[in-house]
Amino acid sequence: MTMTAAEAAILEDLVPVDANPEILGLIARYRAFRDARDNAVAQLDEVKAKLMAEITALGAQAVTVGGKVNARMSTVETVRLDQKELKAKHPELAAEFTRVTVSARLTVS
């Protein structure tokens, strides 16, 4: 992956410091919460797939409990701009309407 000019500028200003006990503790907590989130997302995705399969198998689009809809399936259409195709066919137009943003990113390994 190629580094952008903005990322290179950020790296030039990077000043590393040795981690103190507070930072080490925060990093440990960050990793634990990140791992818990990833595990929860995986479980959520699994349950979602099973629930959708069950509802589909019933030939339904919604499930009710006591007359109230608790789960509903619907088809959603999304329209997105194909940036790669736009850049390939109209590079000057793509460049005119492309903007660069810079933000801070925390990467914890």
Residue pairs with C-beta under 8 A, 6 or more apart in sequence:
3 11
4 100
6 100
6 102
10 102
19 27
27 108
30 108
31 108
34 108
51 71
52 73
55 61
55 62
55 63
55 71
55 73
56 73
61 72
61 73
61 74
62 69
62 71
62 72
62 73
63 69
63 70
63 71
63 72
64 70
83 94
86 93
86 94
87 94
